Amino acid sequence: MHRYQQDQRLSAKWHESGVEACRSCGVLAHSHGRRTVRLVDAPCFGRPVELVWRKRTWRCAELACPARSFTEQDQRIADPRALLTARACRWAIAQLRREHASVQA
């Protein structure tokens, strides 16, 4: 994990396992590199924070698999295709409750 002081960017990379099963067919998938996802995180010391997550991408070894490739997911960090971390969502909801505010479009 790296923390950049000037712009409050947090970079995270997990090494849980080198093997992942395909979510579609269950066959063991092969690593296919990483892609960078940038998420807005909860503020720290009154400053905005960006989480840079280098997600692993996987390629299914089964030729007949409809998924073919997929990206790692961890709902503890963020839902798939989310722009905010789960922590940022909890922080925003807490702020709304604390301030008795409403969300207007």
C-alpha positions as CSV (number, residue, x, y, z in Angstrom):
1,M,0.0,0.0,0.0
2,H,1.3,3.4,-0.9
3,R,0.1,6.7,0.4
4,Y,0.8,9.9,-1.5
5,Q,0.7,12.9,0.9
6,Q,0.1,15.8,-1.4
7,D,-3.1,14.6,-3.1
8,Q,-4.4,11.9,-0.7
9,R,-4.2,9.0,-3.1
10,L,-4.3,5.5,-1.6
11,S,-3.0,2.7,-3.9
12,A,-4.0,-0.9,-2.9
13,K,-3.0,-4.3,-4.3
14,W,-4.0,-7.6,-2.8
15,H,-2.2,-10.9,-3.2
16,E,-4.8,-13.4,-2.0
17,S,-4.2,-16.2,-4.4
18,G,-2.8,-16.8,-7.9
19,V,-5.8,-19.0,-8.9
20,E,-9.4,-18.0,-9.5
21,A,-12.3,-20.0,-10.7
22,C,-14.5,-18.7,-13.5
23,R,-17.8,-17.3,-12.2
24,S,-19.7,-18.6,-15.1
25,C,-18.5,-22.2,-15.6
26,G,-16.2,-22.9,-12.6
27,V,-13.1,-23.8,-14.6
28,L,-9.8,-22.5,-13.3
29,A,-8.9,-19.2,-14.9
30,H,-5.5,-17.8,-15.9
31,S,-4.2,-14.4,-15.0
32,H,-4.7,-11.9,-17.8
33,G,-3.0,-8.9,-16.2
34,R,-4.4,-6.0,-14.2
35,R,-6.5,-2.9,-14.8
36,T,-6.6,0.2,-12.8
37,V,-9.9,1.4,-11.2
38,R,-10.1,4.7,-9.5
39,L,-12.7,5.1,-6.7
40,V,-13.7,8.0,-4.6
41,D,-13.1,7.1,-0.9
42,A,-14.2,8.8,2.3
43,P,-12.4,12.0,3.1
44,C,-9.4,11.9,5.4
45,F,-8.4,14.9,7.6
46,G,-10.9,17.0,5.6
47,R,-9.3,16.2,2.3
48,P,-10.7,14.1,-0.6
49,V,-9.2,10.7,-1.0
50,E,-9.0,8.6,-4.2
51,L,-8.5,4.8,-4.0
52,V,-6.5,3.4,-6.9
53,W,-7.3,-0.4,-7.1
54,R,-5.2,-2.5,-9.5
55,K,-7.8,-5.2,-10.1
56,R,-6.7,-8.5,-11.6
57,T,-8.3,-9.7,-14.8
58,W,-8.8,-13.4,-15.5
59,R,-9.3,-15.4,-18.7
60,C,-11.3,-18.6,-18.6
61,A,-9.5,-21.6,-20.0
62,E,-12.8,-23.2,-21.2
63,L,-13.3,-22.2,-24.9
64,A,-17.1,-22.7,-24.7
65,C,-17.5,-20.4,-21.7
66,P,-19.7,-17.4,-22.3
67,A,-17.8,-15.2,-19.8
68,R,-14.4,-15.7,-21.5
69,S,-12.8,-13.1,-19.2
70,F,-13.7,-11.3,-15.9
71,T,-12.3,-8.9,-13.4
72,E,-11.8,-9.6,-9.7
73,Q,-14.4,-8.2,-7.3
74,D,-14.5,-7.5,-3.6
75,Q,-17.8,-6.0,-2.3
76,R,-16.0,-5.0,0.9
77,I,-14.2,-2.4,-1.2
78,A,-16.8,-1.5,-3.8
79,D,-19.6,-3.1,-5.9
80,P,-18.9,-3.9,-9.5
81,R,-18.8,-0.8,-11.7
82,A,-19.1,1.5,-8.7
83,L,-17.6,4.9,-8.5
84,L,-17.5,5.2,-4.7
85,T,-16.0,2.8,-2.2
86,A,-18.3,1.1,0.3
87,R,-16.7,3.2,3.0
88,A,-17.5,6.4,1.1
89,C,-21.1,5.4,0.7
90,R,-21.4,4.7,4.5
91,W,-19.7,8.1,5.2
92,A,-22.1,9.9,2.9
93,I,-25.2,8.3,4.5
94,A,-23.8,9.1,7.9
95,Q,-23.3,12.8,6.9
96,L,-26.9,13.0,5.6
97,R,-28.3,11.5,8.9
98,R,-26.1,13.7,11.0
99,E,-27.0,16.9,9.2
100,H,-30.7,15.9,8.7
101,A,-30.1,16.7,5.0
102,S,-32.0,15.6,1.9
103,V,-30.6,14.8,-1.5
104,Q,-31.9,16.9,-4.3
105,A,-31.3,16.4,-8.0
